[in-house]
Amino acid sequence: MSQRNTSISIAKGIAIILMVVGHAECPGALMSLIYLFHMPLFFITAGYFFTRAHADEPWQFCAKRFKGLYVPFVKWSIFFLLIHNLMFSWGILNETYGNWSGGVTHPYTFQQGLQRAVNIVFSMGSYDEFLAGAFWFFRALLITSILFLILYRLLDNRGKSQTGWQAAALICLGALGFAALKINYGLRVSIVQGGIRETWGMFFFGFGVIFRILEQRIGTNVRSPWFWATIIACLAVLAVGTHEHWAGMNLSPKMRDVATLPLTGIAGFFVTYQLSRLINRRQSFVKRALVYCGEMSLYIYIFHIVSFKAVSLIKIWWYDLDFAQIGCHMVIHDHPNDGFWLLYSLAGVGLPLLWMWAYRKLRPARKSKF
């Protein structure tokens, strides 16, 4: 693996940790900061690896995307669908405690379960909101990747451009324009959640492509005053966004977001990427851990919500709470400022990694018996 790619792996590792920390209901200012850029960071790092070679072999690119995004989405969505009612019988899900806004989940009838299975397979929707609530990202990145590929092939003019960044820039501008129209006129796209996250995904995916192409022209020398001026400017943007509570990639965007989200998403990526490059310069435990988190981000993404339940059990015991509060999504909401978010964050990252490590250790032993 090249050093540049390792830096991106570290950036992905940081992004997945920030996602878990945000879902653990960390303190308000930290949560506001995280949501400004952590999901754009995933789309940018995905776009970073898109090249003209992918455009030249579109079917291979699409097949890889379906294998890496659609297949795990369907597999794990069906798994959580199958255990949904079992979680009710065990008390892990219930109709008393739910999310922060008061919503709860219910057992499924056979017809409801069957309809959800159909929606999972054919529209990448209806995944279990309380056990797989973060799965929207699989659909958004899959649609973003394939649509970007199509538009890139249509817009790329190889006769005038040696790199193809112009085509990516046009796609970014088109995504921003469509986001403005969509928000201003309340337009909906006929996909689950209305398409706003896919629209933002197109912009940030395209920025990742542009950044990789122009990276060598951008000042990245830590001794350069321009480098530090850029870092300071990016941190200032994030500070202002945190103070003003600018929005991330949520489902209720405002026109203001068309101007602010690209700023905070790009600023957050630039700071994270430069930090990743510094970490990548020396071999250390921190580097190895973040690279591993980046490479295993899929499993952290899938299992972190379930892993939170282990900490919820501890919190129930600590405060002598009603056991049914284990059904809270994503974490128990009582005593929100007690520091338990640190334990939730540790479990949300550590337990999926521990499970995958154990699985990989046991898998050769199981195969050897046959």
N, C-alpha and C positions, 0 to 999 in steps of 0.2 A: 504493500500500500504506500502510495506517495505521501509525502509530508502534507501536501495541500489537502488531500483527501482525509488524512487523519485529523487535520484541523476541523474539517467539516463534521467528522464523526464526533469530535469533542463538542462542537457546537450543538449537534443533535442531542448529545448526552445532557448538556446544560438545559436544552429546551424541554426534554422529557422530564427532567427533575423539576423545572419551574412549573410545568403543567401539573405535576403531582402536588407540589406545594400549593398552587392555586386551588386545586380541588380539595385540599385539606383544610380550606377556610382559614388561611393564614391572616395575620392582622391586615386591616383595611388598606393602609397605604401600600404595603408590599403586594397585596392582591391587585390593587389598581395598576401598579407598575408592571406586574407580570402579564396581565391581560392586554396591555398595550402592544405586546410584540411576540409573545411566546408561540401563538399559532401561526402568524406570518413567518416566523423563523423556520417552521417545518416546511412550508411551501417554498420558501427561498432556497433552503438546502436541497429540496427535491429538484427545483429548477436548475440549480448549480450543475447538476450532472447531465443535463440535457444538451446534446450536441447535434450538429448536422448529420452525424452518422446515424442517429436515431431517426431523423427525418428521411434518410435514404433507405432505411429498413423499417417501415412503419408497422408491418405486421409483427415483426419480432418485438418491437417496442411495446405494442399493445398487448401481446401475449405475456410479456414480462410484467406489465402493469396489472393485468387480470390475475396472474398467478400471485403477485405480491400484495394485492389489495382486495380484489373481489373474493378470491378463494378464502383467505383467512376471515374476511368479514362474514361470509355465509357460514363457514364452519363454526365460528365462535358465536355468532348470533343464534344459530339453531341450537347450539349447546346450551346457551343461557335461556333460550325459549323452553327447552325440554326440562330444565331444572327449576323453572319459575314457580310452578305450583308446589314443587318439593320444598323450595325455600319457605313457602308459606306454612307447610306442615311442620317445618323445623322452627318456625318463628323468626327466621332471619329476615323475611319480608312480612309485612302486616298492613292492615288497613287503618292503623291508629297513628303511626308516625311516618313522615315522608320527607319531602324536600323543604327548603327554607321558606317557600311561599305557601306551605300548607297542603300541597298536592300529595296524594297517596296513590299506591298501586293496588291492584286487585288480582285475585286468581283468574285464570283464563278458562273459559269454557272450551270444549273441543273445537267448536266453530271459530271462536276467537283465535285460538292457537293455530288452527289451519290457515286462517286468513293472514295472520302474522307471518307464517312460514312462506306463503305465496308472496307477500310484500317484501320479505327479506330477499328472496331469490330474484324477483323480477324488478324491484325498484330500489333495493338496498335501503329499505325503510322498515319501520315497525320492530326494530331491535328493542330489547328490554331496556326501558328508560332508566331503571334503577340499578341494574347490574351491568349494563353496557351503554351507559348514557353518552360516552365519548365516541361512539362508533361512527358518528356522522363524518369524521375525518376521512375514513376509508373511502366513502362515496365521493366526498368533495375532491380528494386528491386524484381519484381515478378519473372523474369527469374532467377535472382541470387538465390533467396530463394529456388525455386523448384529444380534447378540444384544442389545446395549445398545439399539439402535433399537427392537427388538420389545418389550423390557421397559419402555422409557420410554413407548412408546405405551400400554401397558397400565396403567401406574402414574400417569402424569401427570394430575393433577386440575386442570384449568384454572379450574374454578369457585372453587377455594380458594387457588390459588397464581398469582401474577402472573409468576413467573419459572421455575418448574419445578424448582428446585434440590432440593425434597423428594423428587421421584421419583428423581433421580440419587443422593441420599443413601441411599434405600432399596436401590437397586441395589448401592451400595458395601457396605452392611451385609450384604446377601445374599451378595455375593461373598466377604466375609470369613468369614461363617458356613459357606459351602460349602467354602472352603479348609480351615477347621478340621476339618470332617467328613471331607473327602477325605484329609487328612494323617493324622488319628487312626485312621481305619478302612481306609486303603489303597484308597480308591475310585478307580476309573479311568473316564474318559469315553471313549466309542468314537471318539476322534479321535487322530491321530498325537501321540505323546508324552504321552498320557493326560489332557490338559486343564488341567494346573496352571498353565501359563503364560497360557492364556486366562483362567483364573480371576483371577490377579493382574492381567491386562490389564483385566478388567472393573472392578476396583476403581480402578485408576489412571486409566482412561478416564473413569470417573464423577467422580473427583476433579477432573479437568481441566474437566469441565462445571461443577461446583460453583464452582471457582475463578474461572472467567470470569464467572459470574453474580454472585458476591459480591466480585469484585475491588475494586470502588469502595468497598466498606465496610471493606476490610482496609487497615490503615495502611501506606502505601507512601511516605510522606514521609520522605526521608532525614534530615531534621532532627528527626524524632520519636524520643523515647527508646524508645517501643514498637517502632519499626521495628528499631532496633539490638539491642534485647533479643531480638527474634524471630530476627534473624540469628545472634546469639551462641548462642541456644538450639539453632538448627538445626546450627550448626557443632559444638556440643558433642555432639549426637546422632550426627553423622557421625564425630567423633573416637572416641567410645565404640564405635560399630559397627565402625570400622576396627581398634581395639585388640582387641576381643572376637571379631573375624572373623565378624560376622553375615553371613548369606547374602543373595545377590541372588535373581534369578528363575531359580534352577537347577531341575534335574529331580528333586532328592532333598531336598525341603523337610522341615523339622521343625516341630513345634508352636510352638516359639519364634518361627519366622518370621512367624506370624500377627500377633504383636505388634510385631516389630522391622522387618519389611520395609515396612509402611505408614509407619512413623516415618522410616526412612532415605530411602525414596522421595520422600516429601513434603518432608523437610528438604532433600534434594539439589535437588529442583525449585525450592524457594523461593529458595535461595542462587543457583542458576544463573540463575533468572529475574530476580532483582534485579540481578545482575551484568550480565545482558543489557540491562536497562533503562538502566543507567549507560552501557554502551558505546553504546547507541542514541541517547544524547542529543547526540552530536557526530559529524559526518562525519569518518571516518578510514579508513585502510587496514584496521585491525583490524575495524571495523564492516563494511566492504564484503566483506572476506574471509570473515567468519563468516556473514553473510547469504547469500553465494554457497554456502558449504558447506552451510548449512541447506537452501537451495533445490535443491542437487544431492546431497542426502544419499542418495537412492535409488541413484545410480551409485557413490558411495563404498561403500555397503553391498554392492552386487553385486560390485565389482571389487577390493576392498581385499585379499582373500586372494591372488588371483592376482598383484597388484602386489607382495606380499611376496617373491615369487620373485626379483625383480630384486635385492633386498638379500641374499637367501640366496646368490646367485651371488657377490656381493662378499665375504660372510663365508666362503664356501668358499675363495675365493682368498686371503683374508687369513690364515686359519689353516691353509691347505693341507689341507682336509678332503676326505673322500670326496665326489665329485660327487653321488652318490646321496642325500646329505643334503638336496638341494634338495626332496626329497619330504617332508621333515618338515612336520607340520601343527601350528600355523599357521606357525611360524617354526622355525629351527634351534635346538635345545635345548642344544647344547654352549656352554660359556662364557656362561652366562646373565647374568652381572653385568658385562658388558663395555661396556655403553652402546649396543649395536647396536639396542636397542629404539627409540632415537631415530630412527635411519635407517629402520627398519621403519615407524614411525609417519609419518614424512615421506613415504615412498613410498606408504603405504596411503591417505593423503589426497590427496597431490599428483598421483600418476600417473593415477588415475581422472579427476580434474579436467582434467589435461592431455589425456588421450585424448578426453574429451567436448568440450573446446575445439577440438581439431584436427578432430574429426568435424563439428562445427557450422560450422567454417570451410570444410571441403572440400565439405560437402553442397550449398551453393548452386552451387559450381563444377561439381559433377557434374550437377546438374539442368539447368544452362545448356547442356550438350552435347546435350540431347535435345529 
